[in-house]
Amino acid sequence: MKDYYEKLRKDFLIYSFMNMQLLATDGSLPFAQQVYTHLCKYVKEELGDGSFLEPLGHVRFERFACGEAIPRIQTNVRRSNVYVINQFLPELPEVIDSGPNEGLMRLYILDEALRNSSPAEINYILPFIPYLRQDRIDKPRAPISARRVLRMISDPESRIMARIVTFDLHAAQEQGFSSVMMDHLFSEPLYFQHFTQTEDPHCVTFVSPDAGGAKLAERYARAVGAQHTSIQKSSRYEINEADALGLANPEYVGGKKVKIPDDIVDTAGTVTKAADLVRKHGATSVEVYAPHPVLSVDKHGVHAEDKLRNAGVTLLTTDGLIRSPEYLEENKDVIRIVSLAPLVARAIYEIQKPHGSVSKLFEYRKDVIQ
């Protein structure tokens, strides 16, 4: 009887995973292929076979002469649980379709195309979502852009169930802006895995680049058994401009490797100023961990990568945004990548699996991310 129920359970799981379709938008295919490989591995470990999974699908965007984009879904998604992997491409002058505005508009019309294709449900896997730093009115007549962006991604009035899966929000309470289900996951397990393989906690101090990140630095430090402190930063008086004023507990950084956790590196102004400050207090090296490598050019025309290089700072980040192999090779002296693919695959696996749970992704467990 036990064998009979075990066979029923496996048949039910097989049916569930047969009823899903993984799609990748233009530019996200290399990352999505890694995710698909890990997903097949997880399914095979559970069921002994992963050949029944549908092949990785593709969403190709075409352009009218006037510049309008139109999505072409290359796979039948009717009555399937659809998982759309979409990475945003940072603003690149040499690439026409780059930037957050183009990326969001494409996602907006892709949602319409998917809903017209009659899927059972739609799950958007968005490792990074632009505009989420604009989550409050900090000046007169300022927009709360994060709220509008999260509400435009998916239509809450549709009868088709939708979910957004993302990583490392600028502020966790931004989940309240979404009109559909939202799973806010963290890339921290990947960092902890890297840290335990390469560092001695007694030789490390975690430093928050500003007061807002103090809890994040404390969480990292407690997780690995290291010290932590924070930098006092002036209020941002211009976009992408702020000054590091002082360091709490400067004795914590003398003779130590400093790790600066943050969510996003844009022009790298904040982290390089923080690096200069901790070096004055005796830090032997500075590494930034930020899962979202936007890495823009500032108003003076200086590239963020060059700022990091000149400040002697290395950036440990993820592949949540699209970056070409040529770019990564050119900047390998300052940028190191840990892949989100295992975590994304595990999240998809747990969402699709009956009675699955994403809660195990909130802690560092080798059996989850390998």
Helices and strands as residue ranges (DSSP letters): H 2-18, E 20-25, H 29-47, E 57-63, E 69-73, E 81-85, H 100-115, E 121-126, H 145-152, E 161-167, G 172-177, E 181-185, H 188-198, G 201-203, E 204-208, G 211-213, H 214-224, E 227-233, E 244-247, G 250-252, E 257-261, E 264-265, H 269-280, E 285-289, E 292-293, H 304-311, E 313-318, H 325-330, E 335-338, H 341-352, G 359-362, H 366-369
